[in-house]
Amino acid sequence: MKLMTLASGSSGNCTYIGTDRTSLLLDVGISLKNIEFGLTDSGIDPCSMDGILITHEHSDHIKCLGIISRKYNIPIYATAGTIAAIKNVKSLGDYDHSLFNEIERETTFKIGDIKINVNPISHDAADPVCYSFNNGKAKVSVATDLGIYDDKLVSFLSDSDAMVIEANHDIRMLEVGPYPYQLKQRILGDRGHLCNEASGQLIKRLLNDHTKAVFLGHLSDKNNYPELAFESVKQELQGNPFSNDVRDFGLEVAPRYTASQIIEV
């Protein structure tokens, strides 16, 4: 399995997951130019995409959906509620709605040689979900835009070889920052985003003896810093039963505007 974040943050999100036979995009919240550059710079043909999976309808996850659909005609997979919400986003322009494939909130399906598992998440969107991917040899999981997490989500994400987990904000920066009160409350609420400490606590529960990569994703550009997110999560990982050296888990912050390295597990 291969994992690469093409961009991750409150400014836009897109992730590549693939094998030698199958190539997928998870969310397309950045420009088509940046998606194409990130893929081709890593030796991946944009024309080879077998599917686009959407977590929810917010702009930083679907910004490019209209233009990429018009150019490449890639099948789109999302829940019924998310599809309905996307169809109401006028800024996407005209594109072929027959590309949509409706999936259930709790289901498993296959695209090529990748088995995809779907799980609902707590976020202020129509019908949001997260995904894990398995080709029978390795498991990759991506979970961002989490207001809270529970034992069910931990079980869903467990046993991952590589993962992208949200570390959206530092609570103190958010509290004293420029956002209006209502937006602060939304971010801090059960349908908002995970803070750095909660991200570290979740990751600590997900670590295993074959964790090869952990990307911290969806950082706020106003209420977090990459170094702060990394150090806060690192602190929460102390005392885990596997290793106190986070380099053993490949812990790093996913770049906001550029592609990460390709992780192979």
Sequence and secondary structure as in RCSB ss.txt:
>XXXX:A:sequence
MKLMTLASGSSGNCTYIGTDRTSLLLDVGISLKNIEFGLTDSGIDPCSMDGILITHEHSDHIKCLGIISRKYNIP
IYATAGTIAAIKNVKSLGDYDHSLFNEIERETTFKIGDIKINVNPISHDAADPVCYSFNNGKAKVSVATDLGIYD
DKLVSFLSDSDAMVIEANHDIRMLEVGPYPYQLKQRILGDRGHLCNEASGQLIKRLLNDHTKAVFLGHLSDKNNY
PELAFESVKQELQGNPFSNDVRDFGLEVAPRYTASQIIEV
>XXXX:A:secstr
 EEEEEE STT  EEEEE SS EEEE   S HHHHHHHHHHTT  GGG  EEE S   HHHHTTHHHHHHHH   
EEEEHHHHHHHHT GGG S  GGGEEEE SS EEEETTEEEEEEE  SSSSS EEEEEE SS EEEEE S S   
HHHHHHHTT SEEEEE  B HHHHHHSSS HHHHHHHHSTTS  BHHHHHHHHHHH  TT  EEEEE   SSS  
HHHHHHHHHHHTTT SS S GGGGTEEE  SSS    EE 
